[in-house]
Amino acid sequence: MSQNQALVDASMEALSRQFEVKLSLLKEFIPQASHVIFLPSTNGREAAEMTASVLAENESRYHCFFNERGFHNHIVHHALASYSLGANAETIKANFERQAVYQRPIVGVENEEINSENWTFHLEDENYYQKYLKFFSHEIKEKGAIKTVEEYVFNRKEGNMLSRSFGGLLHPFIHWGYGLEFKIDHIVAEGLAQTAAHSPFAGLKSFEIEHSKQSIEPPSNGAHQLPHSSRLDWESPSVHKTFKPKKGLTGFDILSKIAHDPALEFRNGSIENILEALQKSAKNERLAYWIDHWIIDEKAQWDEIIDRTKEIIWVVTVIYATSYDKEKDKFILDFVLMHLVTASIFLPVTLPVLESQFRPKLLKAFFRAVVIAWTAKGAPELELFKCLSDSALISTTELQCAEKEENPWFKVLGSAAKHPDEHTTKIIRTFAFASTFYGTTKQGYYYGELKGTDLLDSSIFLRAAIMTLNKMDWERKHGDEGTMKWFD
């Protein structure tokens, strides 16, 4: 054994004792480097080991909901998001300790086990979370993480696991997405168990049922076998000056159609009644009519998948960053709409590893969820011109104090990596990904019916990140709970 390996083993053994987790189990939680976004830490080994310790401790002790109202345990999300942005071990541990104090123990039914025969019997029952975790862990050991996700989320007609993945503001999709991103089977199993504990996202259950009636065969050209995970061509080179889908309307044109349709009227759903508001939007046939204009071929080639993924990430960024409250004369930066951005980064994570016949289904479901969520929040006016032209929106003492030649992303990412609010860390991580891969997109590429799209350029990602930190604070002590600032 080399001296370096001996030091690693000694460090892992110390963490194993500290967190009361078996060393063999701890090693199964070591995160792999993300292919989406990954920044170096001061000490990468220590950060990885602390992240693994936090993840293992969380799985062994805590439920996916921290209260009886179904509020989500974000320990995994925060640890992996901050780790990928270069947070050190101390920050990762401090965030864990702050959140661990209000978690619920992972307890539930004791007598009944979940198996392949009864796995649909206890869906939406949080008391079976631990049993579902055990079941999906076994499935993953037998079939592998990707095949298990494909089978239960996309291929099975029973269970409505795709629409459940989007339940609870897309948290289950985010969770098993993290597992796929960092190649941690335990986290994928947690995400699937969490999916089973959720009710379906409003409006997606019927979509999923209808979609399951279609017979979609894998393409004969073997495209589904291409190793897309090694082709990070998310910058989507295009020969067109403006984006044009092969069929239907662009996402931005659909938002404009909805906003100007006299037959449609929406009221802002508060966080307390958001489920009711989502249900109302999901049942609106006129809204469904416009959503159905977002068309992607069932046998779409990889280039089209890239284009539509890119489009969705731009759409959710614009919805989040430019939604405007006229009465208060300010940008909303809404808590619910923030989750659309946070979840969108897991499209580039998930799509490359899925069989090609499942990719259009995921994209169409995601776009449907985006529009339903936006209208459930009252379809707030999108002030692109104001956002893209007002330099005061992104002026801040932190950036003014920095050297003029310094890239503002350095300050943004440094703040996000150590930020105690997990949602802030997660959303800025998505903006950083988008700015990295879509930063060369020319102004006006998405020009269309929506007012202001002629000005839209990749500065929207930096603007959105800075606006978020201006709202949530750039730096705050770990003991200061800041989530409520989302509702200011």
C-alpha positions in Angstrom: 0.0 0.0 0.0 1.4 3.4 -1.0 1.8 6.2 1.6 -0.9 8.3 -0.1 -3.4 5.4 0.0 -2.6 4.9 3.6 -3.4 8.5 4.4 -6.6 8.3 2.4 -7.7 5.2 4.3 -6.8 6.7 7.6 -8.9 9.8 6.8 -11.8 7.8 5.7 -11.7 5.7 8.9 -11.7 8.8 11.0 -14.8 10.1 9.2 -16.4 6.6 9.5 -16.0 6.8 13.3 -17.2 10.4 13.5 -20.4 9.8 11.5 -20.9 6.3 12.8 -21.0 4.9 9.3 -19.3 1.7 8.2 -16.1 2.4 6.1 -17.2 0.1 3.4 -20.5 1.9 3.1 -18.9 5.3 3.2 -16.8 4.5 0.1 -20.0 3.9 -1.9 -21.0 7.5 -1.4 -17.8 9.1 -2.8 -19.0 11.4 -5.6 -17.4 11.2 -9.0 -16.5 14.4 -10.8 -19.5 15.9 -12.6 -19.4 16.2 -16.4 -21.8 19.1 -16.2 -20.0 21.6 -13.9 -17.1 20.9 -11.5 -14.8 23.4 -9.9 -11.7 22.5 -7.8 -11.8 22.7 -4.0 -8.9 23.7 -1.8 -8.5 20.1 -0.9 -10.5 17.9 -3.3 -9.9 14.6 -1.3 -11.2 16.1 2.0 -14.2 17.7 0.2 -15.1 14.4 -1.5 -14.8 12.5 1.8 -16.8 14.9 3.8 -19.5 14.9 1.1 -19.6 11.1 1.2 -19.9 11.2 5.0 -22.8 13.7 4.9 -24.6 11.6 2.2 -24.1 8.4 4.1 -25.2 9.9 7.4 -28.3 11.4 5.8 -29.4 8.1 4.2 -29.0 6.1 7.3 -30.7 8.5 9.6 -33.2 10.9 7.9 -36.4 10.8 6.0 -36.9 12.6 2.6 -39.4 14.9 4.3 -38.5 16.9 7.4 -42.0 17.6 8.5 -45.5 16.2 8.1 -46.4 18.8 5.4 -44.0 17.2 3.0 -41.2 19.8 3.1 -38.1 18.4 1.6 -34.8 17.3 3.1 -32.2 19.2 1.1 -29.1 17.8 2.7 -28.1 15.8 -0.4 -28.8 18.6 -2.9 -26.9 21.2 -0.9 -23.9 18.9 -0.3 -23.4 17.9 -3.9 -24.2 21.3 -5.4 -21.7 23.1 -3.2 -19.1 20.3 -3.7 -19.4 20.7 -7.5 -18.8 24.5 -7.1 -15.5 23.9 -5.1 -16.7 24.2 -1.5 -14.3 23.0 1.1 -15.0 20.2 3.7 -15.7 22.8 6.4 -18.5 24.4 4.4 -20.0 21.1 3.5 -20.0 20.0 7.1 -21.4 23.3 8.4 -24.3 23.2 6.0 -25.1 19.6 7.0 -25.0 20.4 10.7 -27.3 23.4 10.2 -29.9 21.4 8.3 -29.6 18.1 10.3 -31.2 19.6 13.5 -34.7 19.8 12.0 -34.8 16.5 10.1 -37.1 13.6 10.9 -35.8 10.1 11.6 -36.2 7.6 8.8 -38.9 5.5 10.4 -42.0 3.9 9.0 -43.8 0.6 8.7 -41.9 -2.5 9.9 -43.9 -5.6 8.9 -44.3 -5.2 5.1 -41.6 -5.3 2.5 -41.8 -3.7 -1.0 -41.2 -6.1 -3.9 -41.7 -6.3 -7.7 -45.3 -7.6 -7.1 -46.6 -4.9 -4.7 -44.4 -1.9 -5.5 -47.4 0.2 -6.7 -49.5 -0.6 -3.6 -48.1 2.1 -1.3 -47.3 4.9 -3.6 -47.8 8.4 -2.0 -47.4 6.9 1.5 -44.4 8.5 3.1 -44.4 5.8 5.8 -43.1 3.4 3.2 -40.1 5.6 2.1 -37.6 3.4 3.9 -39.1 0.3 2.3 -39.0 1.8 -1.1 -35.4 2.8 -0.6 -34.5 -0.8 0.2 -36.5 -2.0 -2.8 -34.9 0.4 -5.3 -31.4 -0.2 -3.8 -31.9 -3.9 -4.6 -33.2 -3.1 -8.1 -30.1 -0.9 -8.8 -27.7 -3.6 -7.6 -29.4 -6.1 -9.9 -29.8 -3.9 -13.0 -27.7 -0.8 -12.6 -28.9 2.8 -11.9 -29.6 3.9 -15.4 -31.6 0.8 -16.4 -33.6 1.0 -13.2 -34.5 4.6 -13.9 -35.5 3.8 -17.4 -37.6 0.8 -16.4 -39.6 2.5 -13.6 -39.7 6.1 -14.6 -40.0 5.8 -18.4 -41.0 2.3 -19.5 -43.5 1.0 -16.9 -47.1 1.8 -17.6 -48.1 1.5 -14.0 -47.1 3.7 -11.2 -46.9 7.1 -13.0 -43.3 7.5 -11.9 -42.4 10.2 -14.4 -45.2 12.5 -13.2 -44.3 11.6 -9.6 -40.7 12.5 -10.4 -42.0 16.1 -11.1 -44.2 16.1 -7.9 -43.2 18.4 -5.0 -41.8 21.1 -7.3 -39.6 18.5 -9.2 -37.6 17.5 -6.1 -37.6 13.7 -6.9 -36.3 14.4 -10.4 -33.6 16.6 -9.0 -32.7 14.0 -6.4 -32.2 11.0 -8.7 -30.6 13.4 -11.2 -27.9 14.2 -8.6 -27.3 10.4 -8.3 -26.8 10.0 -12.0 -24.6 13.1 -12.2 -22.2 12.1 -9.5 -22.6 8.3 -10.2 -23.8 7.5 -6.7 -26.2 4.5 -6.8 -27.5 5.2 -3.3 -28.6 8.7 -4.3 -30.5 7.3 -7.3 -32.3 4.9 -5.0 -33.2 7.6 -2.6 -34.5 9.7 -5.5 -36.7 6.8 -6.7 -38.0 6.1 -3.2 -38.7 9.8 -2.9 -40.6 9.7 -6.2 -42.7 6.8 -4.9 -43.6 9.0 -1.8 -44.9 11.8 -4.0 -48.2 12.4 -5.8 -48.0 13.1 -9.5 -47.3 16.6 -10.8 -50.6 18.2 -11.9 -51.3 17.7 -15.5 -48.5 15.1 -16.1 -50.4 12.0 -15.0 -52.8 12.2 -18.0 -49.9 13.1 -20.3 -48.0 10.1 -19.1 -50.9 7.7 -19.5 -51.6 9.0 -23.0 -47.9 8.7 -23.9 -47.7 5.2 -22.6 -50.4 4.1 -25.2 -48.0 5.0 -28.0 -45.7 2.3 -29.2 -42.2 3.9 -29.4 -39.6 1.5 -30.7 -35.8 2.2 -30.4 -34.5 3.6 -33.7 -33.0 1.0 -36.0 -29.8 3.1 -36.5 -28.6 2.4 -33.0 -28.6 6.0 -32.0 -29.6 5.1 -28.5 -26.3 3.3 -28.1 -24.1 6.3 -28.8 -22.0 7.4 -25.9 -23.5 10.8 -25.6 -22.2 11.2 -22.1 -18.7 11.8 -23.5 -20.1 14.3 -26.1 -20.6 17.5 -24.1 -21.8 19.4 -27.2 -24.5 21.3 -25.3 -23.5 24.6 -27.0 -25.7 23.5 -29.8 -24.0 25.0 -32.9 -26.7 26.3 -35.3 -26.5 27.5 -38.9 -29.6 29.6 -38.3 -29.5 33.2 -37.1 -32.7 32.6 -35.2 -33.9 29.4 -33.6 -36.7 27.6 -35.5 -38.0 24.2 -34.3 -38.6 21.5 -36.9 -42.3 21.6 -36.0 -44.6 23.7 -34.0 -43.8 26.9 -32.0 -40.8 27.9 -29.9 -41.2 27.9 -26.2 -41.0 31.7 -26.1 -43.7 32.1 -28.8 -45.9 29.8 -26.7 -45.4 32.0 -23.6 -46.4 35.0 -25.7 -49.5 33.3 -27.1 -50.6 32.4 -23.6 -50.0 35.9 -22.2 -52.1 37.5 -25.0 -54.9 34.9 -25.2 -58.1 36.7 -24.1 -59.6 33.3 -23.2 -56.9 32.7 -20.5 -56.7 34.4 -17.2 -54.6 33.3 -14.2 -54.3 34.3 -10.6 -51.1 34.1 -8.6 -51.0 31.0 -6.5 -49.3 31.6 -3.1 -47.0 29.0 -1.7 -49.8 27.9 0.7 -52.2 27.0 -2.2 -49.7 26.2 -5.0 -51.0 22.7 -5.4 -54.5 24.0 -6.0 -53.2 26.5 -8.5 -51.2 23.8 -10.3 -54.3 21.6 -10.6 -56.3 24.5 -12.0 -53.8 25.3 -14.7 -53.4 21.6 -15.5 -57.1 21.2 -16.2 -57.3 24.3 -18.5 -57.9 22.9 -22.0 -57.0 26.2 -23.7 -53.7 26.1 -22.0 -53.1 22.5 -23.0 -53.9 23.6 -26.6 -50.9 26.0 -26.5 -48.6 23.6 -24.7 -49.2 21.0 -27.4 -47.7 23.4 -29.9 -44.3 22.6 -28.4 -43.5 19.6 -30.7 -40.5 17.3 -30.7 -40.4 14.2 -32.9 -40.7 10.9 -31.1 -37.6 9.7 -32.9 -35.7 12.9 -32.6 -32.0 12.8 -33.4 -29.4 13.9 -30.9 -29.0 17.4 -32.5 -32.7 18.1 -32.0 -32.5 16.9 -28.4 -29.6 19.3 -27.8 -31.6 22.2 -29.3 -34.7 21.6 -27.3 -32.8 21.1 -24.1 -31.0 24.4 -24.7 -34.3 26.1 -25.4 -35.9 24.9 -22.2 -33.0 26.1 -20.1 -33.2 29.6 -21.7 -37.0 29.6 -21.2 -36.9 28.8 -17.5 -34.1 31.3 -17.0 -36.2 34.1 -18.6 -39.3 33.1 -16.7 -37.5 33.2 -13.4 -35.3 36.3 -14.0 -37.8 38.6 -15.8 -41.2 37.8 -14.1 -42.3 41.2 -12.9 -44.6 42.4 -10.1 -46.1 45.7 -11.5 -47.7 46.6 -8.2 -44.5 46.4 -6.2 -42.4 47.6 -9.2 -39.8 44.9 -8.9 -38.7 41.5 -10.3 -40.2 38.7 -8.3 -37.4 36.0 -8.4 -40.2 33.6 -7.4 -39.5 30.6 -5.1 -41.7 28.2 -7.1 -40.3 29.3 -10.5 -36.8 29.0 -9.1 -37.2 25.3 -8.9 -37.8 25.1 -12.7 -34.2 26.5 -13.2 -32.7 24.3 -10.5 -34.2 21.1 -12.1 -33.3 22.0 -15.7 -29.6 21.3 -15.2 -30.6 17.6 -14.8 -31.8 17.4 -18.4 -28.2 17.6 -19.7 -27.3 15.1 -16.9 -30.1 12.6 -17.7 -30.7 12.8 -21.5 -27.3 11.5 -22.6 -27.6 8.3 -20.7 -31.2 7.5 -21.5 -32.2 5.3 -24.4 -33.2 7.6 -27.3 -36.9 6.7 -27.3 -37.3 8.1 -23.8 -35.7 11.5 -24.4 -38.6 13.3 -26.2 -41.0 12.1 -23.4 -38.8 13.7 -20.7 -38.5 16.9 -22.6 -42.2 17.2 -23.4 -43.1 16.5 -19.8 -40.6 19.1 -18.5 -41.9 21.8 -20.8 -45.5 21.0 -19.8 -44.5 21.3 -16.2 -42.8 24.7 -16.9 -45.9 26.2 -18.4 -48.2 24.8 -15.8 -46.0 26.2 -13.0 -45.7 29.6 -14.6 -49.4 30.0 -15.1 -50.1 28.7 -11.6 -48.1 31.7 -10.4 -50.4 33.9 -12.4 -48.3 34.0 -15.6 -46.5 37.1 -14.5 -45.5 39.6 -17.2 -42.0 38.9 -18.5 -40.0 42.2 -18.6 -37.1 41.2 -20.8 -36.3 44.7 -21.8 -36.1 46.0 -18.3 -34.0 43.1 -17.1 -31.5 43.2 -20.0 -31.1 47.0 -20.2 -31.0 48.2 -16.6 -27.4 48.1 -15.3 -28.6 49.0 -11.8 -30.1 45.6 -11.4 -26.7 43.9 -11.4 -24.7 46.6 -9.6 -23.6 45.6 -6.2 -21.0 46.6 -3.6 -19.3 43.2 -3.9 -18.7 43.6 -7.6 -17.8 47.3 -7.4 -15.1 46.4 -4.8 -13.6 43.8 -7.1 -10.9 44.6 -9.6 -12.3 46.0 -12.8 -10.7 43.3 -15.0 -12.0 40.5 -12.7 -14.6 38.2 -14.2 -17.7 38.7 -12.0 -18.4 35.0 -12.2 -15.5 34.5 -9.8 -17.3 36.5 -7.1 -20.7 34.9 -7.9 -19.4 31.3 -7.8 -17.4 31.9 -4.7 -20.5 33.2 -2.9 -22.7 30.4 -4.2 -20.2 27.6 -3.2 -20.4 28.6 0.5 -23.9 30.0 0.6 -26.0 28.6 3.5 -29.2 28.7 1.5 -29.3 25.6 -0.6 -31.6 27.0 -3.2 -29.2 29.8 -3.9 -26.3 27.4 -4.4 -28.4 25.2 -6.7 -29.8 27.8 -9.0 -26.5 29.6 -9.5 -24.9 26.3 -10.4 -27.4 26.0 -13.2 -26.8 29.6 -14.4 -23.0 28.8 -14.4 -23.6 25.7 -16.5 -25.8 27.6 -19.0 -23.3 30.5 -19.3 -20.5 28.1 -19.9 -22.2 26.1 -22.7 -24.5 28.8 -24.1 -22.3 31.9 -23.6 -21.6 32.2 -27.4 -25.2 32.3 -28.4 -25.8 35.5 -30.4 -28.3 38.2 -29.3 -31.7 37.6 -30.9 -31.2 33.9 -31.5 -34.6 33.4 -29.8 -36.2 36.4 -31.4 -39.9 35.9 -31.9 -43.3 37.1 -30.7 -42.4 37.5 -27.0 -41.5 41.2 -26.4 -37.8 41.7 -25.7 -36.5 38.5 -27.2 -34.7 40.6 -29.8 -32.4 41.8 -27.0 -32.0 38.4 -25.3 -28.4 37.3 -25.0 -26.3 35.1 -22.7 -25.8 37.9 -20.2 -29.2 36.8 -18.9 -27.4 34.0 -16.9 -25.0 36.3 -15.1 -27.8 38.9 -14.6 -30.0 36.2 -13.0 -27.2 35.0 -10.8 -26.4 38.5 -9.5 -30.0 39.4 -9.0 -30.4 36.2 -7.0 -27.5 37.1 -4.7 -28.6 40.7 -4.4 -31.9 39.2 -3.0 -30.5 36.4 -0.9 -27.3 38.2 0.3 -23.8 37.5 -1.0 -22.4 36.4 2.3 -24.1 35.3 5.5 -23.0 33.4 8.6 -24.0 29.7 8.6 -26.3 30.1 11.6 -28.5 32.6 9.8 -31.5 30.9 8.2 -32.1 32.7 4.9 -34.7 30.6 3.0 -37.5 33.0 4.1 -35.9 35.8 2.0 -37.3 34.0 -1.1 -40.7 35.3 0.0 -39.7 38.9 0.6 
